[in-house]
């Protein structure tokens, strides 16, 4: 039997249940350490943060809504310090153990949340995603992960990192739970798009590792049984996007936390320390340039979708990195991964990571949709899972396999 301590994922055990009924009745969950729970100090992944902040005066709004829907909160989860990493290691608290690949990192910054789900400790878990912090651990731990459309969920009670990019996301072991939670947390779609065409982004597929290409081959071929096309944004776009993403995130994280950092002089671990030093040098002009880049390229991103296209790409380039990788190799991987996360983060789009497992290894395949089309994108993802046997036995019995191609045009 799995216990709370087996995976170093839970920071504090809780037992909070406020509603006896609701769509999430009998479902357990945990929340990331930057999400407030009443009378608990949120650590934001750093021990000095906890020592210099007060207990929460109320639940974060997302916690309230989940509790009101009948869910049972059983703990808070470890995270990368200040949410400023994608790998899942924390210099102060260690790394949660990746249940799928124990010799590899779990991904971050929502590391503990992904691990509690992958290990079966909770039915679902809540994290935050700024530049991939739900998508990376979902891919590395072999679970479902959703980054919803930006501003679709109220962020009250969540410690901000970069307000232009921050969203609340969550993890599950099956697509139905991902959808059920979305019905509780997300508003109705703002667009009536029906996804019927696969749009493969060539730059991401070309940069994927051989392990991804081998493991995802059959799923990608299934997608090509219906309408599909290749698309490209060009390497110049990604070079600019990476620079502007780093500047926007850096400027905002320093604006949020410089007073606390300068007052208390906390010690940060490798990587986080260097990124915060760089963040302190980003100018307002660079931040404004990043916002102009987003405004300039928004129409090009919108055009990728066409009338009914969903962007298909790897969630991460390949498998999770090994625990003993060098700091230099991990830093290179972090920046390589950002290329896979930039589009959804900069343009506020929903992105779903679907686990693909083979020989006890896991990767993630992502679908990106138009902003405000989260429910339609989830429906698209469920159909894909049914076609590719990425369902539990119970789900498969209620969603039998059919022989038609994955994509199909609606009558008329």
Buried (B, 14 or more C-beta within 10 A) or exposed (E): EEEBEBBBBBBBEBEBBBBEEBEBEEBBBBBBBBBBBBEBBBBBBBBBBBEEBEEBEEBBBBBBBBBBBBBBBBBBBBBBBBBBBBBBBBBBBEBBBBBBBEEBBBBBBBBBBBBBBBBEBBBBBBBBBBBBBBBBBBBBBBBBBBBBBBBBBBBEBBBBBBBBBBBBBBBBBBBBBBBBBBEBBBEEBEEEBEBBBBBBBEBBBEBBBEBBBEBBEEBBEBBBBBBBEEBEBEEEBBEBBBBBBBBBBBBBBBBBBEEBBEEEEBEBBEBBBEBBEEBBEBEEEBBEBBBEBBEEBBEEBEEBBBEBBBBBBBBBBBBBBEBEBEEEEBBEBBEBBBBBBBBBBBBBBBBBBBBBEEEEBBBBBBBBBBBBBBBBBBBBBBBBBBBBEBBBEEBBEEBEEEEEBBBEEEEE
